[in-house]
Amino acid sequence: MLRLFAHLLSYLCHPLFMLTYMLLILLTVNPYLFGVNNLGDSSYLILMVFFSTVFIPGFSIVMMKFLGLIETIELKNQQERIGPYIITGVFYLWMFRNILDNPNIPIAFKVFVLGATIALFVAFFINLFSKISMHTLGMGGLLAMVVITMFQYSHGSFWVNLSFFKFQMNMTQLLMAVIILSGLVGTSRLLLKAHEQQEVYGGYIVGILSQFIAMMILI
């Protein structure tokens, strides 16, 4: 049961989803940054980010598996990760370049995209010598994003509107939830024996620092 939960959590918190999650959180916490009243008014932007940073890189990895270029889509060894790193990095750079001069995209999201791009290329460099957990790298970036949003772009509580109910949260509650989720993801990767402890901790460190470096560059 624990391994099943760990697998499920690893899929739901896959690093490719992190930029989309960051966008959804920012739109929920403060949609006015994007000049809209609610998350649903930015469906085009959400789809663009999902398509560019989830669908295309994910499809490319599946095609690499189909063509025999990698053994598994889980990318268990360093050599298998090189191609997916490059493909994902190209689309992250493309995304950042396209939103950089767009006045309709707030600086907050530009920071988070740049931070994710920096983290990805740092991970690519580290991968030449050692593995690093991309799951905890992504969660570290998400955690840093919530902290930055909490102090820079939030104005108190906000409503989370789901299809079946809605509830109110504040940034402290969101931060606690992301901290707990980050810990669970790291524990899941250790439980599945996908990484050693230093690879998990290294992912957190790179993900967190990359977001703050991006903030210092752009703000």
C-alpha positions in Angstrom: 0.0 0.0 0.0 2.8 2.4 0.9 4.6 1.7 -2.4 1.3 2.3 -4.3 0.9 5.6 -2.6 4.5 6.5 -3.3 4.0 5.7 -7.0 0.8 7.7 -7.2 2.4 10.7 -5.5 5.4 10.5 -7.8 3.2 10.7 -10.8 1.0 13.5 -9.5 4.1 15.5 -8.5 6.1 14.7 -11.6 8.6 17.6 -12.2 7.1 18.3 -15.6 3.9 19.4 -13.9 5.6 22.0 -11.6 5.4 25.1 -13.9 1.7 24.4 -14.5 1.1 24.0 -10.8 3.0 27.2 -10.1 0.8 29.1 -12.6 -2.4 27.6 -11.1 -1.4 28.6 -7.6 -0.4 32.1 -8.6 -3.7 32.6 -10.5 -5.6 31.3 -7.5 -3.8 33.4 -4.9 -3.7 36.6 -6.9 -5.4 36.5 -10.3 -5.3 40.3 -10.5 -1.6 40.1 -11.3 -2.7 38.7 -14.7 -5.5 41.3 -15.1 -8.3 38.7 -14.6 -10.8 38.0 -11.9 -10.4 34.3 -11.5 -8.4 31.3 -12.7 -10.9 30.4 -15.5 -10.2 33.7 -17.3 -6.7 32.5 -18.1 -7.5 29.2 -19.7 -5.4 30.0 -22.8 -2.3 30.8 -20.8 -2.8 27.6 -18.7 -3.1 25.5 -21.9 0.0 27.1 -23.4 2.1 26.4 -20.4 0.8 22.9 -20.1 1.3 22.2 -23.8 4.9 23.6 -23.8 6.2 22.3 -20.5 4.2 19.1 -20.0 2.7 17.6 -23.1 5.6 18.2 -25.6 8.4 17.1 -23.3 6.3 14.2 -22.1 5.4 13.1 -25.6 9.1 13.4 -26.6 10.1 11.0 -23.7 7.5 8.5 -24.8 8.7 8.7 -28.4 12.3 8.1 -27.2 11.1 5.0 -25.4 9.2 3.8 -28.5 12.3 4.3 -30.6 14.5 2.5 -28.2 16.6 5.5 -27.2 15.8 5.0 -23.5 14.9 1.9 -21.6 12.1 3.3 -19.4 10.2 6.5 -19.2 11.3 6.7 -15.5 14.8 7.6 -16.7 16.6 5.6 -14.1 20.2 6.3 -15.1 22.2 9.4 -16.0 22.7 8.6 -19.6 19.0 8.3 -20.3 18.3 11.7 -18.8 20.5 13.7 -21.2 18.0 13.8 -24.1 15.0 14.6 -22.0 16.9 17.3 -20.2 17.9 19.0 -23.5 14.4 18.7 -24.9 12.7 20.1 -21.8 15.3 22.8 -21.4 14.7 24.0 -25.0 11.0 24.4 -24.4 11.5 26.1 -21.0 13.8 28.6 -22.6 11.3 29.1 -25.4 8.6 29.7 -22.8 10.7 32.2 -20.9 11.7 34.1 -24.0 8.1 34.3 -25.2 6.7 35.7 -21.9 9.7 37.9 -21.0 8.5 40.9 -23.1 4.8 40.2 -22.7 3.2 43.0 -20.6 0.2 40.8 -19.9 2.4 38.2 -17.9 3.3 39.4 -14.4 6.9 39.5 -13.3 6.0 36.9 -10.7 5.4 34.2 -13.2 8.4 35.3 -15.3 10.6 34.8 -12.2 9.2 31.3 -11.6 9.7 30.2 -15.2 13.3 31.5 -15.2 13.9 29.8 -11.8 12.6 26.5 -13.2 14.8 26.9 -16.3 17.9 27.6 -14.2 17.2 24.6 -12.0 16.8 22.4 -15.1 20.2 23.4 -16.6 21.9 23.1 -13.2 20.5 19.6 -12.9 21.7 18.8 -16.5 25.2 19.8 -15.4 25.1 17.8 -12.2 23.8 14.8 -14.2 27.2 14.7 -15.9 28.7 13.6 -12.6 25.9 12.3 -10.4 22.1 11.8 -10.3 19.8 14.3 -8.7 16.2 13.9 -7.8 14.1 15.9 -10.3 11.0 15.3 -8.2 12.5 17.0 -5.2 14.0 19.7 -7.4 10.5 20.4 -8.7 9.1 20.5 -5.2 11.9 22.7 -4.0 11.1 25.1 -6.7 7.4 25.0 -5.9 8.1 25.6 -2.2 10.3 28.6 -3.0 7.6 29.9 -5.3 5.0 29.8 -2.5 7.4 31.6 -0.2 8.1 34.3 -2.7 4.4 34.7 -3.5 3.7 34.9 0.2 5.9 37.9 0.8 5.8 39.6 -2.6 2.5 39.0 -4.4 -0.1 37.9 -1.9 -2.8 40.0 -0.2 -4.1 37.7 2.5 -6.6 34.9 2.1 -8.0 33.6 -1.1 -10.7 31.2 -2.3 -10.0 27.8 -3.9 -12.8 27.0 -6.3 -13.1 23.4 -7.2 -15.9 21.9 -9.4 -17.7 20.4 -6.4 -17.0 22.9 -3.6 -14.9 25.9 -2.6 -13.0 26.9 0.5 -10.9 29.7 1.8 -7.2 29.5 2.6 -4.4 31.8 3.6 -0.8 31.8 2.5 0.4 30.2 5.8 -1.9 27.3 5.3 -0.7 26.9 1.7 2.9 27.0 2.8 2.4 24.3 5.4 0.6 22.1 2.8 3.4 22.5 0.3 6.0 21.8 3.0 4.2 18.6 4.0 3.7 17.6 0.3 7.4 18.2 -0.4 8.4 16.0 2.5 6.1 13.2 1.3 7.5 13.4 -2.3 11.0 13.1 -1.0 10.1 10.2 1.3 8.3 8.5 -1.7 11.4 8.7 -3.8 13.5 7.1 -1.0 10.8 4.4 -0.4 10.8 3.5 -4.1 14.6 3.4 -4.0 14.7 5.8 -6.9 17.4 7.9 -5.2 19.8 8.1 -2.4 19.4 10.6 0.4 22.0 13.1 -1.0 20.2 13.1 -4.4 16.9 13.9 -2.7 18.4 16.7 -0.6 20.4 18.0 -3.5 17.1 18.3 -5.5 15.5 20.4 -2.8 18.5 22.7 -2.6 18.9 23.3 -6.3 15.1 23.9 -6.7 14.9 26.4 -3.9 18.1 28.3 -4.7 17.2 28.6 -8.4 14.0 30.4 -7.7 15.7 33.0 -5.4 18.4 33.5 -8.0 15.8 34.1 -10.6 14.1 36.6 -8.3 17.4 38.5 -7.8 17.9 38.6 -11.6 14.5 39.9 -12.6 13.3 42.0 -9.6 
